[in-house]
């Protein structure tokens, strides 16, 4: 079963356990019912922001959908044990997927941060939609060059550069290169 399929299944399970219809969930998190259905049916994984809105509307942490298990102790993530990544597009549901997230916290339940290694697709002419959600993000560029559109500002980050920002400000992260870039991202979202 793919990660996107597991996410969709978990969203549906939590929604149904709370006796909430897809229309009610969509209204609570400010999404269209079509977007919620696409997530549940694992047809499309939108950007992280809508998934965060869904988790908040259902009263669960983001990690509950991504990879929560029952491990309470430390979790070691070895590069040779890399799991299948989760692909997201930007908020425009018709947009191509431009980021693949690989969790660095698999199986750690009760966590408050979501650390990811993210592969960012090469620069394209696709218009990106800025998104926002509660919380904070930290990004460190490992390979390539990325562009962070943050409100009205644009930041170009090269290998070794980092940025820490409040996620409530509309933002988007994309590659500035014609080749794939790689970043370490840590996302915090309050419950």
N, C-alpha and C positions, 0 to 999 in steps of 0.2 A: 504494500500500500504506500503511495507517495505521501510526502509531507503535506502537500496541498490537500490531498484527500483526507488526511488525519485532521487537519485544521478544520475543514468543512464539517466533518463528522462531529468534532468536539463542539463547534459553534451550535450545530443543530441539537445535539444532546443537551447542552446547557439551556438553550432556548426552550426546548420542549419540557425540560424538567421544571422550568419556572412558569409553564403554561402561557408562553408569550407567542403570538403569531409572528410570522415574518414581517407583516405590515406594522405591527406594534414595535418590533425591534428596530425596523427601519426608521420609524418616527422618533424613537428614543435616542438613536445615535445620529440622526440627521443624514441618513443615506436613503437612496431609493430602494424600494422593495426588490427591484431587479438585481441591485448590487448584493443584497443580503442573500438572495436565492443563488446567485452565481458563486458566492463564497461557500455556502452550504453544499452545493452540488459540485464543488471543486472544479468548476469550469474556468474560473479566473480568480486570481489572488490580486486584489488591488494593492495600493501602497500600504505601508504599515499604519498610517494614520486612521483609515477606516477600521482596520482590525483592532486598533487601540480603542476606538469609539465603541465598537461592538463589545469588547471585553468590559469596558466601564459600564455600558448599559446593562450588561448581565451581572455586574458586580464581581468579576473575577480578574485576576492579573493576566497580562498579555501572555506570559509564559504558560498559563493553563492551556492555551490553544497550541502553542508552538511545540513544547516538548516536556511538559511537567511529568515527572515520575515521583517515586516516593523516597528518593535518596536525600537524607537530611544532612549527611556529612559533606566533606569537601568533594568536589568533582574535578577529576583530571581529564583534560581533553587532549589526546595525542593526535599529532598530525596524520599518522598512518591510520587512525580510526575515524577519519573524516566521514561524516554522514552526508546524506543527500541534502542539498541546499533547498531553500524555499525561495521561489521566484515571485517578485512583486512587480507590478507596473506602477506608473504614477497614478494620481487620482482619476485621471480620465480613463474610464473603463475600456475605451477603444485603443488605448495606448499600448505600445509593445512593452514587454518586460525588459527592464533595464538594470535590475539588481538581483543578485542571487545571494541570499543570506545563509551563512553556515553558523549555527549556534555554537557558542563556546561554553554553554552552561547546560548541555543536555543532562537530564535526569536530576537536576538540582531543584527541589521543590522549595517553596517559601522564599524565593529570591526576590530582591527588590530592583536588581539591575538586569538588563538583557545584553550580554556581550556577543557581538557577531564579527566574523570575518566576512566581508562583503566584496563580491566581484561586481564592478560597475561596468556595464557594456560600453563599447567605444562611442565616441561622440557621434551624434546623429542630428538630423534636421527636425526631429520630432519636437513639437512644442510641449514643454513640461508644465504641469499644473502644480502650483505651490500648494502645500498642505500644512496643516497645523494640528497639534494635539497637546494635551497637558504633558508636562515633564521637561526633561533636559536630555541633551545628546552630546556625546564626546566623540570626535572622529580624528583618527591618526592615519595619514596617508602612508601606506606601505610600498606601493608601486604605482607609477604613473602620475597623473595630475588630475585633480578634480576641481569642479566649480561648485560652490555652494551659493545658491541664491537665497538670501535671508532678508525678508522684507524687501526694502528698496535697494539693499546693498548686494554686491557680488564679490565673493572672495575666491581667489585662485590659490589652491594649495598644492604644493609639490611634495615629493617623497620626504618624509620626516616632519612635515608641517602638521599641525593639529588645530582643531577648533572646538570650542565648548560653547553651546548656546541653549537658550530657552526654546523649547519646541512649540510653544504657543504662538510664536511669531511664524507666519507662513514661510515655508522654506522648501527647497528641493536640492538634492545632491545628484550631480551628474558628472560624467567623465569629460575632461577638456581635451583628451587625446583621441587620436584616431585608432587607438588600441585600448584594450581593457585596462582598467585601473583596479587597484585592490586597497581596501581600507579596513581598519579595525574600528568598529563603532560600539559604543556602550550607550544604551538607551535606558533612561529611568522614567517610569510613568507611575504617578501615585495612584493608588486604588480608590 
